[in-house]
Amino acid sequence: MVLQTERDDATWWECETCGLLFDEKSDATEHENHCDDSDPSYIQ
């Protein structure tokens, strides 16, 4: 389940598994469906 949060006067959607923030709920939901709680591949 994605969490709605307010930061910098904007609404963000947070992956409950890894904490990554998205500006679109659909993007966050899609990410969370595939999230395995490991470091994202783009952080190396």
All heavy atoms as atom14 arrays in JSON, in Angstrom:
{
  "sequence": "MVLQTERDDATWWECETCGLLFDEKSDATEHENHCDDSDPSYIQ",
  "atom14_mask": [
    [1, 1, 1, 1, 1, 1, 1, 1, 0, 0, 0, 0, 0, 0],
    [1, 1, 1, 1, 1, 1, 1, 0, 0, 0, 0, 0, 0, 0],
    [1, 1, 1, 1, 1, 1, 1, 1, 0, 0, 0, 0, 0, 0],
    [1, 1, 1, 1, 1, 1, 1, 1, 1, 0, 0, 0, 0, 0],
    [1, 1, 1, 1, 1, 1, 1, 0, 0, 0, 0, 0, 0, 0],
    [1, 1, 1, 1, 1, 1, 1, 1, 1, 0, 0, 0, 0, 0],
    [1, 1, 1, 1, 1, 1, 1, 1, 1, 1, 1, 0, 0, 0],
    [1, 1, 1, 1, 1, 1, 1, 1, 0, 0, 0, 0, 0, 0],
    [1, 1, 1, 1, 1, 1, 1, 1, 0, 0, 0, 0, 0, 0],
    [1, 1, 1, 1, 1, 0, 0, 0, 0, 0, 0, 0, 0, 0],
    [1, 1, 1, 1, 1, 1, 1, 0, 0, 0, 0, 0, 0, 0],
    [1, 1, 1, 1, 1, 1, 1, 1, 1, 1, 1, 1, 1, 1],
    [1, 1, 1, 1, 1, 1, 1, 1, 1, 1, 1, 1, 1, 1],
    [1, 1, 1, 1, 1, 1, 1, 1, 1, 0, 0, 0, 0, 0],
    [1, 1, 1, 1, 1, 1, 0, 0, 0, 0, 0, 0, 0, 0],
    [1, 1, 1, 1, 1, 1, 1, 1, 1, 0, 0, 0, 0, 0],
    [1, 1, 1, 1, 1, 1, 1, 0, 0, 0, 0, 0, 0, 0],
    [1, 1, 1, 1, 1, 1, 0, 0, 0, 0, 0, 0, 0, 0],
    [1, 1, 1, 1, 0, 0, 0, 0, 0, 0, 0, 0, 0, 0],
    [1, 1, 1, 1, 1, 1, 1, 1, 0, 0, 0, 0, 0, 0],
    [1, 1, 1, 1, 1, 1, 1, 1, 0, 0, 0, 0, 0, 0],
    [1, 1, 1, 1, 1, 1, 1, 1, 1, 1, 1, 0, 0, 0],
    [1, 1, 1, 1, 1, 1, 1, 1, 0, 0, 0, 0, 0, 0],
    [1, 1, 1, 1, 1, 1, 1, 1, 1, 0, 0, 0, 0, 0],
    [1, 1, 1, 1, 1, 1, 1, 1, 1, 0, 0, 0, 0, 0],
    [1, 1, 1, 1, 1, 1, 0, 0, 0, 0, 0, 0, 0, 0],
    [1, 1, 1, 1, 1, 1, 1, 1, 0, 0, 0, 0, 0, 0],
    [1, 1, 1, 1, 1, 0, 0, 0, 0, 0, 0, 0, 0, 0],
    [1, 1, 1, 1, 1, 1, 1, 0, 0, 0, 0, 0, 0, 0],
    [1, 1, 1, 1, 1, 1, 1, 1, 1, 0, 0, 0, 0, 0],
    [1, 1, 1, 1, 1, 1, 1, 1, 1, 1, 0, 0, 0, 0],
    [1, 1, 1, 1, 1, 1, 1, 1, 1, 0, 0, 0, 0, 0],
    [1, 1, 1, 1, 1, 1, 1, 1, 0, 0, 0, 0, 0, 0],
    [1, 1, 1, 1, 1, 1, 1, 1, 1, 1, 0, 0, 0, 0],
    [1, 1, 1, 1, 1, 1, 0, 0, 0, 0, 0, 0, 0, 0],
    [1, 1, 1, 1, 1, 1, 1, 1, 0, 0, 0, 0, 0, 0],
    [1, 1, 1, 1, 1, 1, 1, 1, 0, 0, 0, 0, 0, 0],
    [1, 1, 1, 1, 1, 1, 0, 0, 0, 0, 0, 0, 0, 0],
    [1, 1, 1, 1, 1, 1, 1, 1, 0, 0, 0, 0, 0, 0],
    [1, 1, 1, 1, 1, 1, 1, 0, 0, 0, 0, 0, 0, 0],
    [1, 1, 1, 1, 1, 1, 0, 0, 0, 0, 0, 0, 0, 0],
    [1, 1, 1, 1, 1, 1, 1, 1, 1, 1, 1, 1, 0, 0],
    [1, 1, 1, 1, 1, 1, 1, 1, 0, 0, 0, 0, 0, 0],
    [1, 1, 1, 1, 1, 1, 1, 1, 1, 0, 0, 0, 0, 0]
  ],
  "atom14_positions": [
    [[0.84, -1.18, 0.0], [0.0, 0.0, 0.0], [0.88, 1.24, 0.0], [1.84, 1.32, 0.75], [-0.89, -0.02, 1.25], [-1.84, 1.12, 1.32], [-2.92, 0.91, 2.74], [-2.62, 2.47, 3.51], [0.0, 0.0, 0.0], [0.0, 0.0, 0.0], [0.0, 0.0, 0.0], [0.0, 0.0, 0.0], [0.0, 0.0, 0.0], [0.0, 0.0, 0.0]],
    [[0.58, 2.18, -0.86], [1.34, 3.42, -0.9], [0.76, 4.4, 0.1], [-0.43, 4.37, 0.41], [1.39, 4.04, -2.32], [2.12, 3.13, -3.27], [0.01, 4.36, -2.83], [0.0, 0.0, 0.0], [0.0, 0.0, 0.0], [0.0, 0.0, 0.0], [0.0, 0.0, 0.0], [0.0, 0.0, 0.0], [0.0, 0.0, 0.0], [0.0, 0.0, 0.0]],
    [[1.61, 5.24, 0.63], [1.2, 6.22, 1.63], [1.21, 7.61, 1.02], [2.13, 7.97, 0.29], [2.17, 6.19, 2.82], [2.36, 4.84, 3.51], [3.46, 4.93, 4.55], [1.06, 4.41, 4.15], [0.0, 0.0, 0.0], [0.0, 0.0, 0.0], [0.0, 0.0, 0.0], [0.0, 0.0, 0.0], [0.0, 0.0, 0.0], [0.0, 0.0, 0.0]],
    [[0.2, 8.41, 1.34], [0.16, 9.79, 0.88], [0.87, 10.64, 1.91], [0.63, 10.51, 3.11], [-1.29, 10.26, 0.72], [-1.41, 11.66, 0.2], [-2.86, 12.08, 0.0], [-3.77, 11.26, 0.1], [-3.07, 13.32, -0.31], [0.0, 0.0, 0.0], [0.0, 0.0, 0.0], [0.0, 0.0, 0.0], [0.0, 0.0, 0.0], [0.0, 0.0, 0.0]],
    [[1.76, 11.53, 1.47], [2.49, 12.38, 2.38], [2.59, 13.79, 1.8], [2.51, 13.98, 0.59], [3.89, 11.79, 2.68], [4.53, 12.57, 3.67], [4.75, 11.73, 1.43], [0.0, 0.0, 0.0], [0.0, 0.0, 0.0], [0.0, 0.0, 0.0], [0.0, 0.0, 0.0], [0.0, 0.0, 0.0], [0.0, 0.0, 0.0], [0.0, 0.0, 0.0]],
    [[2.74, 14.77, 2.66], [2.88, 16.17, 2.24], [4.31, 16.62, 2.52], [4.79, 16.5, 3.64], [1.91, 17.06, 3.03], [0.45, 16.77, 2.78], [-0.04, 17.25, 1.43], [0.48, 18.27, 0.93], [-0.95, 16.61, 0.88], [0.0, 0.0, 0.0], [0.0, 0.0, 0.0], [0.0, 0.0, 0.0], [0.0, 0.0, 0.0], [0.0, 0.0, 0.0]],
    [[4.96, 17.12, 1.48], [6.32, 17.66, 1.63], [6.47, 18.84, 0.68], [6.05, 18.78, -0.46], [7.39, 16.62, 1.3], [7.41, 15.49, 2.3], [8.7, 14.73, 2.22], [8.61, 13.61, 3.16], [9.35, 12.55, 3.12], [10.26, 12.43, 2.19], [9.22, 11.59, 4.0], [0.0, 0.0, 0.0], [0.0, 0.0, 0.0], [0.0, 0.0, 0.0]],
    [[7.09, 19.89, 1.16], [7.34, 21.07, 0.34], [6.06, 21.57, -0.33], [6.05, 21.9, -1.51], [8.42, 20.79, -0.72], [9.74, 20.37, -0.1], [10.07, 20.88, 0.98], [10.43, 19.54, -0.69], [0.0, 0.0, 0.0], [0.0, 0.0, 0.0], [0.0, 0.0, 0.0], [0.0, 0.0, 0.0], [0.0, 0.0, 0.0], [0.0, 0.0, 0.0]],
    [[4.98, 21.62, 0.43], [3.68, 22.09, -0.07], [3.18, 21.3, -1.28], [2.49, 21.84, -2.14], [3.74, 23.58, -0.42], [4.02, 24.44, 0.82], [3.52, 24.08, 1.9], [4.73, 25.44, 0.69], [0.0, 0.0, 0.0], [0.0, 0.0, 0.0], [0.0, 0.0, 0.0], [0.0, 0.0, 0.0], [0.0, 0.0, 0.0], [0.0, 0.0, 0.0]],
    [[3.54, 20.04, -1.37], [3.08, 19.18, -2.47], [2.7, 17.82, -1.9], [3.17, 17.42, -0.84], [4.19, 19.02, -3.51], [0.0, 0.0, 0.0], [0.0, 0.0, 0.0], [0.0, 0.0, 0.0], [0.0, 0.0, 0.0], [0.0, 0.0, 0.0], [0.0, 0.0, 0.0], [0.0, 0.0, 0.0], [0.0, 0.0, 0.0], [0.0, 0.0, 0.0]],
    [[1.84, 17.13, -2.62], [1.43, 15.78, -2.23], [2.32, 14.78, -2.94], [2.54, 14.86, -4.14], [-0.04, 15.53, -2.6], [-0.85, 16.48, -1.93], [-0.46, 14.12, -2.22], [0.0, 0.0, 0.0], [0.0, 0.0, 0.0], [0.0, 0.0, 0.0], [0.0, 0.0, 0.0], [0.0, 0.0, 0.0], [0.0, 0.0, 0.0], [0.0, 0.0, 0.0]],
    [[2.86, 13.84, -2.17], [3.72, 12.79, -2.71], [3.15, 11.45, -2.3], [2.43, 11.33, -1.31], [5.14, 12.93, -2.15], [5.81, 14.19, -2.58], [5.78, 15.39, -1.93], [6.6, 14.39, -3.75], [6.5, 16.32, -2.62], [7.01, 15.73, -3.74], [6.98, 13.57, -4.79], [7.8, 16.27, -4.75], [7.77, 14.11, -5.8], [8.18, 15.44, -5.78]],
    [[3.52, 10.43, -3.05], [3.09, 9.05, -2.76], [4.34, 8.26, -2.44], [5.3, 8.27, -3.2], [2.34, 8.48, -3.95], [1.13, 9.3, -4.25], [1.05, 10.31, -5.17], [-0.13, 9.24, -3.61], [-0.21, 10.86, -5.13], [-0.96, 10.22, -4.18], [-0.66, 8.43, -2.61], [-2.27, 10.42, -3.78], [-1.97, 8.63, -2.21], [-2.76, 9.61, -2.8]],
    [[4.35, 7.6, -1.3], [5.55, 6.92, -0.8], [5.36, 5.41, -0.81], [4.35, 4.88, -0.35], [5.81, 7.39, 0.63], [7.03, 6.78, 1.26], [7.32, 7.33, 2.64], [6.58, 8.22, 3.12], [8.28, 6.86, 3.25], [0.0, 0.0, 0.0], [0.0, 0.0, 0.0], [0.0, 0.0, 0.0], [0.0, 0.0, 0.0], [0.0, 0.0, 0.0]],
    [[6.36, 4.72, -1.33], [6.38, 3.26, -1.28], [6.57, 2.85, 0.17], [7.55, 3.23, 0.81], [7.51, 2.71, -2.14], [7.73, 0.92, -1.99], [0.0, 0.0, 0.0], [0.0, 0.0, 0.0], [0.0, 0.0, 0.0], [0.0, 0.0, 0.0], [0.0, 0.0, 0.0], [0.0, 0.0, 0.0], [0.0, 0.0, 0.0], [0.0, 0.0, 0.0]],
    [[5.61, 2.1, 0.7], [5.67, 1.69, 2.1], [6.83, 0.72, 2.35], [7.34, 0.62, 3.46], [4.35, 1.04, 2.48], [4.12, 0.92, 3.95], [2.72, 0.44, 4.27], [2.17, -0.39, 3.53], [2.18, 0.9, 5.28], [0.0, 0.0, 0.0], [0.0, 0.0, 0.0], [0.0, 0.0, 0.0], [0.0, 0.0, 0.0], [0.0, 0.0, 0.0]],
    [[7.3, 0.05, 1.32], [8.36, -0.93, 1.47], [9.74, -0.28, 1.57], [10.5, -0.57, 2.47], [8.34, -1.92, 0.29], [7.03, -2.49, 0.2], [9.36, -3.02, 0.47], [0.0, 0.0, 0.0], [0.0, 0.0, 0.0], [0.0, 0.0, 0.0], [0.0, 0.0, 0.0], [0.0, 0.0, 0.0], [0.0, 0.0, 0.0], [0.0, 0.0, 0.0]],
    [[10.05, 0.64, 0.62], [11.41, 1.21, 0.6], [11.46, 2.71, 0.87], [12.54, 3.26, 1.04], [12.08, 0.9, -0.74], [11.41, 1.83, -2.14], [0.0, 0.0, 0.0], [0.0, 0.0, 0.0], [0.0, 0.0, 0.0], [0.0, 0.0, 0.0], [0.0, 0.0, 0.0], [0.0, 0.0, 0.0], [0.0, 0.0, 0.0], [0.0, 0.0, 0.0]],
    [[10.3, 3.38, 0.85], [10.27, 4.81, 1.16], [10.5, 5.74, -0.02], [10.54, 6.95, 0.15], [0.0, 0.0, 0.0], [0.0, 0.0, 0.0], [0.0, 0.0, 0.0], [0.0, 0.0, 0.0], [0.0, 0.0, 0.0], [0.0, 0.0, 0.0], [0.0, 0.0, 0.0], [0.0, 0.0, 0.0], [0.0, 0.0, 0.0], [0.0, 0.0, 0.0]],
    [[10.63, 5.2, -1.22], [10.81, 6.02, -2.41], [9.56, 6.86, -2.65], [8.45, 6.38, -2.49], [11.1, 5.12, -3.61], [11.76, 5.73, -4.83], [13.12, 6.33, -4.48], [11.93, 4.68, -5.91], [0.0, 0.0, 0.0], [0.0, 0.0, 0.0], [0.0, 0.0, 0.0], [0.0, 0.0, 0.0], [0.0, 0.0, 0.0], [0.0, 0.0, 0.0]],
    [[9.75, 8.13, -3.04], [8.63, 9.04, -3.25], [8.31, 9.21, -4.73], [9.22, 9.25, -5.57], [8.95, 10.43, -2.66], [9.12, 10.49, -1.16], [9.56, 11.89, -0.74], [7.82, 10.13, -0.45], [0.0, 0.0, 0.0], [0.0, 0.0, 0.0], [0.0, 0.0, 0.0], [0.0, 0.0, 0.0], [0.0, 0.0, 0.0], [0.0, 0.0, 0.0]],
    [[7.02, 9.33, -5.03], [6.55, 9.53, -6.4], [5.53, 10.66, -6.4], [4.83, 10.86, -5.43], [5.87, 8.24, -6.92], [6.8, 7.08, -7.02], [7.03, 6.26, -5.93], [7.45, 6.8, -8.22], [7.89, 5.18, -6.02], [8.31, 5.72, -8.32], [8.54, 4.91, -7.22], [0.0, 0.0, 0.0], [0.0, 0.0, 0.0], [0.0, 0.0, 0.0]],
    [[5.43, 11.37, -7.53], [4.44, 12.44, -7.63], [3.12, 11.95, -8.2], [2.14, 12.68, -8.21], [4.97, 13.63, -8.42], [5.39, 13.27, -9.84], [5.39, 12.08, -10.19], [5.71, 14.2, -10.59], [0.0, 0.0, 0.0], [0.0, 0.0, 0.0], [0.0, 0.0, 0.0], [0.0, 0.0, 0.0], [0.0, 0.0, 0.0], [0.0, 0.0, 0.0]],
    [[3.07, 10.71, -8.65], [1.84, 10.11, -9.17], [1.55, 8.82, -8.39], [2.41, 7.97, -8.25], [1.98, 9.76, -10.65], [2.18, 10.95, -11.56], [0.93, 11.79, -11.71], [-0.18, 11.24, -11.56], [1.06, 12.99, -11.96], [0.0, 0.0, 0.0], [0.0, 0.0, 0.0], [0.0, 0.0, 0.0], [0.0, 0.0, 0.0], [0.0, 0.0, 0.0]],
    [[0.32, 8.69, -7.91], [-0.05, 7.5, -7.14], [0.11, 6.23, -7.98], [0.55, 5.21, -7.49], [-1.48, 7.62, -6.63], [-1.88, 6.46, -5.73], [-3.26, 6.63, -5.15], [-3.59, 5.48, -4.21], [-4.91, 5.63, -3.61], [0.0, 0.0, 0.0], [0.0, 0.0, 0.0], [0.0, 0.0, 0.0], [0.0, 0.0, 0.0], [0.0, 0.0, 0.0]],
    [[-0.25, 6.31, -9.27], [-0.15, 5.13, -10.13], [1.3, 4.67, -10.27], [1.58, 3.48, -10.3], [-0.77, 5.41, -11.49], [-0.11, 6.49, -12.13], [0.0, 0.0, 0.0], [0.0, 0.0, 0.0], [0.0, 0.0, 0.0], [0.0, 0.0, 0.0], [0.0, 0.0, 0.0], [0.0, 0.0, 0.0], [0.0, 0.0, 0.0], [0.0, 0.0, 0.0]],
    [[2.24, 5.62, -10.35], [3.66, 5.26, -10.43], [4.12, 4.58, -9.15], [4.86, 3.59, -9.18], [4.53, 6.5, -10.69], [4.31, 7.1, -12.06], [3.77, 6.4, -12.95], [4.7, 8.27, -12.25], [0.0, 0.0, 0.0], [0.0, 0.0, 0.0], [0.0, 0.0, 0.0], [0.0, 0.0, 0.0], [0.0, 0.0, 0.0], [0.0, 0.0, 0.0]],
    [[3.69, 5.1, -8.02], [4.07, 4.52, -6.73], [3.49, 3.11, -6.58], [4.17, 2.2, -6.11], [3.59, 5.41, -5.59], [0.0, 0.0, 0.0], [0.0, 0.0, 0.0], [0.0, 0.0, 0.0], [0.0, 0.0, 0.0], [0.0, 0.0, 0.0], [0.0, 0.0, 0.0], [0.0, 0.0, 0.0], [0.0, 0.0, 0.0], [0.0, 0.0, 0.0]],
    [[2.25, 2.94, -6.99], [1.61, 1.62, -6.9], [2.33, 0.61, -7.79], [2.6, -0.52, -7.37], [0.13, 1.72, -7.28], [-0.5, 2.68, -6.42], [-0.56, 0.39, -7.15], [0.0, 0.0, 0.0], [0.0, 0.0, 0.0], [0.0, 0.0, 0.0], [0.0, 0.0, 0.0], [0.0, 0.0, 0.0], [0.0, 0.0, 0.0], [0.0, 0.0, 0.0]],
    [[2.64, 1.02, -9.0], [3.36, 0.13, -9.93], [4.72, -0.25, -9.36], [5.12, -1.41, -9.39], [3.53, 0.82, -11.29], [4.27, -0.01, -12.31], [3.5, -1.25, -12.77], [2.27, -1.27, -12.64], [4.16, -2.2, -13.23], [0.0, 0.0, 0.0], [0.0, 0.0, 0.0], [0.0, 0.0, 0.0], [0.0, 0.0, 0.0], [0.0, 0.0, 0.0]],
    [[5.44, 0.73, -8.83], [6.74, 0.46, -8.23], [6.61, -0.52, -7.07], [7.36, -1.49, -6.97], [7.39, 1.77, -7.74], [8.51, 1.53, -6.77], [9.77, 1.19, -7.18], [8.52, 1.52, -5.42], [10.52, 1.01, -6.1], [9.79, 1.2, -5.03], [0.0, 0.0, 0.0], [0.0, 0.0, 0.0], [0.0, 0.0, 0.0], [0.0, 0.0, 0.0]],
    [[5.64, -0.26, -6.2], [5.48, -1.1, -5.01], [5.14, -2.55, -5.37], [5.55, -3.47, -4.66], [4.41, -0.5, -4.1], [4.45, -1.08, -2.71], [3.58, -0.31, -1.75], [2.35, -0.29, -1.96], [4.12, 0.26, -0.8], [0.0, 0.0, 0.0], [0.0, 0.0, 0.0], [0.0, 0.0, 0.0], [0.0, 0.0, 0.0], [0.0, 0.0, 0.0]],
    [[4.45, -2.75, -6.47], [4.13, -4.11, -6.91], [5.39, -4.92, -7.24], [5.38, -6.14, -7.17], [3.22, -4.07, -8.14], [1.81, -3.64, -7.8], [1.37, -3.74, -6.67], [1.11, -3.11, -8.79], [0.0, 0.0, 0.0], [0.0, 0.0, 0.0], [0.0, 0.0, 0.0], [0.0, 0.0, 0.0], [0.0, 0.0, 0.0], [0.0, 0.0, 0.0]],
    [[6.47, -4.23, -7.57], [7.71, -4.9, -7.96], [8.85, -4.66, -6.97], [9.96, -5.13, -7.18], [8.15, -4.43, -9.35], [7.1, -4.66, -10.39], [6.78, -5.91, -10.88], [6.25, -3.8, -11.01], [5.8, -5.8, -11.76], [5.46, -4.53, -11.86], [0.0, 0.0, 0.0], [0.0, 0.0, 0.0], [0.0, 0.0, 0.0], [0.0, 0.0, 0.0]],
    [[8.58, -3.93, -5.89], [9.62, -3.55, -4.94], [9.99, -4.74, -4.05], [9.13, -5.4, -3.49], [9.13, -2.38, -4.08], [10.39, -1.78, -2.94], [0.0, 0.0, 0.0], [0.0, 0.0, 0.0], [0.0, 0.0, 0.0], [0.0, 0.0, 0.0], [0.0, 0.0, 0.0], [0.0, 0.0, 0.0], [0.0, 0.0, 0.0], [0.0, 0.0, 0.0]],
    [[11.31, -4.97, -3.9], [11.75, -6.05, -3.03], [12.56, -5.53, -1.83], [13.26, -6.27, -1.16], [12.57, -7.09, -3.82], [13.83, -6.49, -4.43], [14.11, -5.3, -4.19], [14.53, -7.22, -5.14], [0.0, 0.0, 0.0], [0.0, 0.0, 0.0], [0.0, 0.0, 0.0], [0.0, 0.0, 0.0], [0.0, 0.0, 0.0], [0.0, 0.0, 0.0]],
    [[12.49, -4.21, -1.6], [13.14, -3.56, -0.45], [14.66, -3.6, -0.53], [15.33, -3.48, 0.48], [12.65, -4.15, 0.87], [12.96, -3.22, 2.04], [13.1, -2.0, 1.82], [13.07, -3.73, 3.18], [0.0, 0.0, 0.0], [0.0, 0.0, 0.0], [0.0, 0.0, 0.0], [0.0, 0.0, 0.0], [0.0, 0.0, 0.0], [0.0, 0.0, 0.0]],
    [[15.22, -3.79, -1.7], [16.66, -3.67, -1.84], [16.96, -2.28, -2.37], [16.06, -1.55, -2.78], [17.21, -4.74, -2.8], [16.68, -4.55, -4.08], [0.0, 0.0, 0.0], [0.0, 0.0, 0.0], [0.0, 0.0, 0.0], [0.0, 0.0, 0.0], [0.0, 0.0, 0.0], [0.0, 0.0, 0.0], [0.0, 0.0, 0.0], [0.0, 0.0, 0.0]],
    [[18.21, -1.89, -2.34], [18.56, -0.57, -2.86], [18.16, -0.48, -4.31], [18.39, -1.41, -5.08], [20.07, -0.33, -2.73], [20.51, -0.13, -1.3], [19.67, 0.32, -0.48], [21.67, -0.42, -0.98], [0.0, 0.0, 0.0], [0.0, 0.0, 0.0], [0.0, 0.0, 0.0], [0.0, 0.0, 0.0], [0.0, 0.0, 0.0], [0.0, 0.0, 0.0]],
    [[17.58, 0.65, -4.73], [17.22, 0.81, -6.13], [18.43, 0.64, -7.04], [19.54, 1.04, -6.68], [16.67, 2.24, -6.21], [16.27, 2.57, -4.8], [17.22, 1.8, -3.92], [0.0, 0.0, 0.0], [0.0, 0.0, 0.0], [0.0, 0.0, 0.0], [0.0, 0.0, 0.0], [0.0, 0.0, 0.0], [0.0, 0.0, 0.0], [0.0, 0.0, 0.0]],
    [[18.22, 0.07, -8.21], [19.34, -0.23, -9.11], [20.06, 1.01, -9.59], [21.21, 0.95, -9.98], [18.84, -1.04, -10.3], [17.86, -0.28, -11.0], [0.0, 0.0, 0.0], [0.0, 0.0, 0.0], [0.0, 0.0, 0.0], [0.0, 0.0, 0.0], [0.0, 0.0, 0.0], [0.0, 0.0, 0.0], [0.0, 0.0, 0.0], [0.0, 0.0, 0.0]],
    [[19.39, 2.18, -9.56], [20.03, 3.4, -10.05], [20.96, 4.03, -9.01], [21.67, 4.96, -9.29], [18.99, 4.42, -10.51], [17.98, 4.78, -9.44], [18.26, 5.74, -8.48], [16.74, 4.15, -9.4], [17.35, 6.06, -7.49], [15.82, 4.47, -8.43], [16.12, 5.43, -7.49], [15.21, 5.74, -6.51], [0.0, 0.0, 0.0], [0.0, 0.0, 0.0]],
    [[20.97, 3.51, -7.77], [21.9, 4.01, -6.76], [23.05, 3.01, -6.66], [22.92, 1.96, -6.07], [21.21, 4.16, -5.4], [20.06, 5.16, -5.49], [22.21, 4.61, -4.33], [19.27, 5.35, -4.21], [0.0, 0.0, 0.0], [0.0, 0.0, 0.0], [0.0, 0.0, 0.0], [0.0, 0.0, 0.0], [0.0, 0.0, 0.0], [0.0, 0.0, 0.0]],
    [[24.15, 3.38, -7.3], [25.32, 2.49, -7.26], [26.58, 3.26, -7.04], [26.7, 4.39, -7.33], [25.42, 1.72, -8.58], [24.25, 0.79, -8.76], [24.36, -0.05, -10.03], [25.43, -0.11, -10.64], [23.3, -0.69, -10.38], [0.0, 0.0, 0.0], [0.0, 0.0, 0.0], [0.0, 0.0, 0.0], [0.0, 0.0, 0.0], [0.0, 0.0, 0.0]]
  ]
}
